[in-house]
Amino acid sequence: MKPETFIQAMILTEYGMPAVTSVAELCFNEAKKRKTFKFTPRVKQFIGAMVGLLMAANGYVKTGRKKSIIHRAYTRGEFYVKK
C-alpha cells in the first residue's frame, strides 16, 4: 500500500463504496505478476483486514454492512463510516 491509499479509501467511502476498492486492482495486478502466487479467498481476506486496520487508525468504524465491488476478483467489501 502507498501513503495515498487511505485518501483513496476515504473518498470511495464518502461515495458509498467499500474501502477495499481502493487497492483491489493494485493487489490483483501484483498477484498476477507472480506466476506461482494464487489470489485466494484467504489473500483477499488479508487485504481486507489491512484496509480495515488503515480505516480504523484514521477514525472509521465498520458498519457491519457489505457492499458490492466492481472488480473481477472481488465480490463484496466492508463499508465504513467516520466516528
Residue pairs with C-beta under 8 A, 6 or more apart in sequence:
1 23
1 50
1 54
5 22
5 23
5 51
5 54
6 54
6 55
6 58
8 22
8 23
9 19
9 20
9 21
9 22
9 23
9 51
9 54
9 55
10 19
10 58
10 60
12 18
12 19
12 21
12 22
13 19
13 55
13 60
13 79
13 80
13 81
16 67
16 79
17 67
17 69
17 79
18 66
18 67
18 69
18 76
18 77
18 78
18 79
19 51
19 52
19 54
19 55
19 60
19 77
19 78
19 79
19 80
20 47
20 48
20 51
20 69
20 74
20 77
20 78
21 69
21 70
21 71
21 74
21 77
22 51
23 47
23 51
24 47
24 69
24 71
24 73
24 74
24 77
25 71
27 39
27 47
28 39
28 71
28 72
28 73
31 37
31 38
31 39
31 43
32 39
39 73
44 73
44 74
48 77
48 78
51 77
51 78
52 62
52 78
52 80
55 80
59 82
59 83
60 80
60 81
60 82
60 83
61 80
61 81
61 83
62 78
62 79
62 80
63 78
63 79
63 80
63 81
65 78
65 79
66 76
66 77
66 78
66 79
67 76
67 77
67 79
68 75
68 76
69 75
69 76
69 77
